[in-house]
Each structure stands twice: as C-alpha cells, then as structure tokens.
Amino acid sequence: MAYRQKLSQDTRTSIPGGVPTIGKVISLIKQQINHQQFDFYELETFEVTKVLLDYEDLPKQKDGHPNYSYYGAVAGRFVINKSQSIKPEDGPQLVRPLDPKIKNYPVVGELVVVGNYNGKSYYWNTLNTFNLVNENSVPGISYIGTGESPPTALTKFGKRFERNGSIRQVKAEEGDLILHGRFGNSINLGSNDNSPVIKIRSGQRTDIQGKIKSGDEDDVKSMKNVINRGGPIPEDINKDKNSIYLSTGKKYIIRNSNSKYKGQELIAEGNSIIINSDKLIFNGRNGNVNIRASKNLYLEGDEVFINAGKGQTIKMGDPRAVFVPTVRGDVLLEFQSSIMKILSGIQSILVSAGAQAWPKVASDAKSLFDNIKTVTEVITKQTFLNKQVMTADPNIKIPDLPKIPELPELPTVELPDIPKPDISGVNVGVNMEDLETIEKLNNL
C-alpha cells in the first residue's frame, strides 16, 4: 500500500537565538527543507497470517452464507507502515488476489506485495525471499521492532501445508519460461538447441538427491553436490514420476523399469509427444478414441485385452470392408476330432461286421451316432464361428478412394457503379404534411 517515509527527523526542541546572520538563516532553511523530505512507496510488503481457502473461514453475508468474493483472500500485517488499514476500511480487513485468473496462493509467513486500486486492497507476487519454490516464509517479520511477540500459530505454514526442503527449482536454459509449483511439479516452455519443447512434469526425481555414496558415478556425485546445496535439478523423462514432453528436435530414449524390456528402449525424435508414467489411462467418456499411425502401430504387454460391449464389434480391417466371423479354435479342434472319430467308427463297424461281432457293431454305431450329432450341431448352429471378433473378407477388394479435385478459383467480377436517380422533382401525389399527421396518429 502507498505510504511515505521521512528521510530524517526534526529533533530540535527550540529555535537558536542570537543575532541572525545570512549563514544562520540559510542553514535553518536547509534543515527545515531536509526535515520535510520523504520517500514515497506505492506498494508495501504484507506478512500473511491466514489464507482463506476453506469455506468456513470466509466472512459471512447477511443471509449467513459465505461471501465467496473473498475466496483466496489473505489476512495479515503490513511490514513497514503497520498503522495503515486495508481498503475498504469498513470491510473485513482482508486482501483479495489481484489477478482473477492466475492465482498464486501464499502460505502463512510469506510476504506478498499489496497495493490499493479503486478503493480496494489487492495482493500479488510472493516475495522471493530465499529463492525457493516450496516456500519463502519469514514468520513474525511484521512484529520486529514493535515489542510484540508473534502468535505461536505463525510457526506453521497453514492448516495442511508442510514444508519440503528437498523440492528444487528446475535447471533452466537461456530463454526458458518456467512455471513452478511448490510440490515438484512444473511446466517448462523451453528449447533444445533453439528447437521449441514443452515439458510438463509431476513428481520430482529422487535419484540424485541424498548423501553421496562411494559407488556413485562422477556425474551423479556432481549433481548431488549441487542439489544438496540448494541448486536446481535437471528434468529427466525417465526419472521424474510423471512426464509429458512436446518435443520438436531432440532425440529421447524412453526406458521401461520392467527388466524384461531391458535393451528394448523406445526412441522418440523429431516432432514427438511423449507420455511417461507408471500407468496410463485413456477414457473416452462420451465419444470415440481414435489411434492412427501412418506406419506401424505397436501394442505390447504381458497380456493384451480387447473387450467389446456388443456382439460383432471387434473388427480387424478397413472400416469400409465386409466383415466375416473368425473361427473358434476350441470348437474347430472338437469338430476335427469328431470327424476323425466318425471315420474311425465307420472303419471299426465294417471290421466288426465282417467278424460278425454284433455287440461291438452296436457299440460302435452308438459312438458313431454321437459324433455325427456333434458335427451336425457344430455346422447347423455355427458354434465354430467367433462372431465377437470379425475380420475383413479377403475375397472382397475395397476400391481406392477417389481424389477430390481442387476447386477452381472464382473469377473476380467488378460490378459497375449504378448512379442514384434524382427524384427531387418527381411529384408522387402525396402531401408531406398529411404523412406527418398520419405518423403522429400511429405513434399515439
């Protein structure tokens, strides 16, 4: 908030006597001028003692409901000119965020910049006291020089926020624009060798933090030494917990933590969007999920499940094709076994009949009948077909889509200017006074 601070104080208790001389008069005038000089500060630092993010903390309206216009506001004390009040003076003495869209909420003990606009106090920009992204709290600084003791509540950063001294800012390159969160998350609008890249990460890597071990490689020891002293941490798409990279130039090697994929790294170069995490979930809530590749499409895992909620909906082939069912392997195997048993049964019946072993003929005939029944059911009920999974009929060739011809450019036609006719001398047989009278009657 705006305030004035005198550069010097007038400590005189009396005006010097004696014979006035020009030198004494000039000296007295200079002293008086110096005592009236001051520095003007339009903005002032403000120590935050409370951040209103819970509904029960908001001031109440006349109807008893929370006043949500103060959501995100802060309570606190001015650091320099402690006697000034928050605007409006008859309000709840809370300072609102200045920007309605981008909200950077402080924690208790941090310093924000406060200014007055249109009769209201607003805050923005947490002061970068320690150049830390997790917190920059200096609790109780507004009580220095007052003889008062700060409340014990100021030893906490808020209701739920806990300090994490291991969080570091991201290692930057020239020209980067980086948005840091407090919790090891960031958005980096940067470049790789002047080629644009956007890096979104959540969950700071932990492999180069902690004590330096004897088995650490030299580059790991060097990075640990920097980070342990508060230095920035480099991003790593394989080491950060969750990453999305939108890259245009650099080559990235994506590794999988599963040992079975060791030596099977994925390579991303050129224009690439890379997503790397422990689990990926794509959910089309009310529409399609389309995945298309101009070349190959790879799906790999211990098991691959494709489930369709409706029959005849797993289709392999061109969407324009005629689809036919695939074959069930288990039923086909049973069908083939039954055919073999039929052939064997016929042979057995012929041999038994030649030997006049009629009981054996009857037994073989019953088995033959059962196998014929099985084969008949498989064919008539089409149980050998898998109608859940359809494939394009290879006997029907799909024609190539015709190319759409380019539309010709429309010719530009200049329309001639048509002169306006002069009707000033034309008598239309209507009295203008009569028209005005009719207009007034219509407007009554």
Phi, psi and omega in degrees: 000155182290137175202164179246144177228117181295143180280336179208160181248140177275106183261005181291141176253348180206160177271132182298140180265199181095182181285122179290135174239168180299319180297316179295320180296314180297318179298318180295321179294316179298318179297317181295320178296315181298323181290342181265354181282147181207161171263139180256127179243117181284328183241158178216152177283149188221122178277126182277127176248347178198140177242125187269091179239354175254138186303323184290345180272347183287148175295151184267147173275179182298329181275003177091353180274154179297146177269097187287352176292347178257013178294128183087358178289165181232151170251155180171202184224145174287145185276321185263289183267087188285347184278343183285158183248162178277140180270143352287149185294333179269009179271190184281010178059050176234147183252122181276159172293145181285315184271127181283346186251311181263113184249119175246092186281129178281174171248166182300134179097346178279159180255132175241163178265131183239138175218162181253132178219127179054040175077013179229151179264136180227153176236155173199165174057104170290132180293133183278067188297315184243005182059040178248143180273338183284311176193153180228048187279138172229072187297134177087005183295331180286352180264353181295132178081004181259345185080358179266156176258132180292150178298149179295338180296339181286353176283348175259160182266358182151193181287321187233340185292134176236136181292139175232100184289353181272349182287132181236157172285161185280141174295124187253162172242167182302130176088359181291147170242113188239130174254113182263137164269177181274351195240028181082027176237149186198159170234121185245111173266091188229208183208156170242108183053046177069012171261131188295146175210144173241125180242120177246125181222152177217116183103095184294141178297152183237002186286342182242029174242158179100191185291146175285127182256156182296331181274357180292142175288163186299319181292327177292319178299318180296316180292320177299321180297320179292312186290321179295339177264011177095006182285171183288161182245133179284146176286152177210119186293339179266339185256328175294153188291318179221133183217142169230120179245133171247096190251154179235346186222312189291150176270127179244139176251118184259123181250152177251136183289344178289126185297336181292341179260013179298132183082003179244052182293151174264138182250130176236122177213162186074208179287109186218145169245120186244129176239125183225122179198178176290321181222144176236132180231123174245123185229112174271100188293324184209049181180193184272158167243114185252125175235121182222140177233139178288340177237250185261152176239121184249129171233123185220139178184171177303316174221145179241118181251130173234115185239132178243136182285339181242157177291152178057037183245351171267104187239131181245117182137183179298131181302340180273355187284165169272125186257141177236154182292155171271179186252138175281122183294320183293318180290322178297320179295318177295322179297314179296320178297320180293321177299315179298321179292325177297312180298317179294323180293319178299316179298317181296321179295317180297318180294315181294323179294320178297328179270002181056034176269079189293322175300322179292323177298318180296317180296317180293325179296319178296316178297320179297318179298318180297318181291322177295322178297318179297314180297320180297315180296320180299320183283313185289322180269357178053039179288348178281351180267139174259097184274000174282328181244119182249150177229153181294137179292117182290346183276350181249116181272132180271127180291150176293144178292133179290148177285136178279122181293150178290137179286135178289152177290136179289136180291147178274124182245124177270121179278137180288148175287127179260119181292143177285134180287147178269112183248016183296330182264006183274131179264113182265359176077024181234133178275126183295328179294324177295321179296320179294322178296318179296319180298318179295323179292323180292331183274355179293000000 
